[in-house]
C-alpha cells in the first residue's frame, strides 16, 4: 500500500544543503511542493523509513516531521520537547 506523506522540515543553520534535502524528498516517490518547506509525497516508504532517508541529508540541529495520512503515523527528528510531547499525548485521542 502506498503512503500519502506530508513532509515538513526546517534547516536552522546558514549554508545548509537544501538541494540534497529536496532531492532526497523527491526520491521518495511522486511529489508536489506545497509551500516553503512542506511537501506531499506518494511513496512506498512509511513515515519512519522516509524520515530516516531524508534525515540523512540534514544536520542534527535541523528539524523534520513526516506524517503518513494513510497509516495515521508520524515520525520526526529534533522537534521541540513541548511539540513532541503534545503530538504524543494527543495523537489518536
C-alpha positions in Angstrom: 0.0 0.0 0.0 1.3 3.4 -0.9 1.6 6.1 1.7 0.5 9.7 1.4 3.2 11.6 3.2 3.4 15.2 4.3 7.0 16.2 4.8 7.9 19.4 6.7 11.4 20.5 7.6 13.4 23.4 8.9 17.1 23.8 8.2 18.4 26.0 11.1 22.0 26.9 10.2 23.1 29.1 7.3 24.9 27.3 4.4 22.7 24.2 4.6 22.5 21.9 1.5 18.8 22.5 0.6 19.4 20.8 -2.8 20.3 17.5 -1.1 17.3 17.6 1.2 15.0 18.4 -1.6 16.5 15.7 -3.8 16.0 13.1 -1.0 12.3 14.2 -0.6 11.7 13.9 -4.4 13.3 10.4 -4.5 10.6 9.1 -2.1 8.0 9.0 -4.9 5.6 11.2 -6.7 5.7 14.6 -5.1 4.2 18.1 -5.0 5.8 21.1 -3.5 3.0 22.5 -1.3 4.8 25.6 0.1 8.1 26.6 1.5 9.4 23.6 3.3 6.2 21.5 3.0 5.9 18.7 0.5 3.4 16.0 -0.4 4.8 12.6 -1.5 3.0 9.4 -2.6 5.5 6.8 -1.6 6.2 3.1 -0.9 8.1 4.3 2.2 6.3 4.6 5.5 6.8 7.7 7.7 9.7 6.2 9.7 11.6 5.0 6.6 11.0 8.3 4.8 12.2 10.3 7.8 15.4 8.3 8.1 16.0 8.7 4.4 15.6 12.5 4.4 17.3 13.0 7.8 20.5 11.5 6.3 20.9 14.8 4.4 20.2 17.1 7.3 22.2 18.3 10.3 21.4 17.3 13.9 20.2 20.8 14.7 17.6 20.8 11.9 14.0 19.5 12.4 11.9 17.2 10.4 8.4 15.6 10.7 6.8 13.2 8.2 3.1 12.3 8.6 1.6 9.4 6.8 -2.1 10.2 6.3 -3.0 6.7 5.1 -1.5 4.8 8.1 -2.1 7.7 10.6 1.5 7.6 11.7 4.2 10.3 12.2 7.9 10.2 12.6 10.1 13.2 13.5 13.6 14.4 14.4 14.5 17.2 16.7 11.1 18.8 17.3 10.9 20.9 20.5 10.1 18.8 23.5 6.7 20.5 24.1 5.7 19.9 20.5 6.8 16.2 20.6 5.0 15.7 23.9 1.8 17.4 22.6 1.8 15.2 19.5 2.4 12.0 21.5 -0.3 12.9 24.1 -3.0 13.8 21.6 -2.4 11.5 18.6 -5.3 9.1 18.1 -7.1 10.6 21.0 
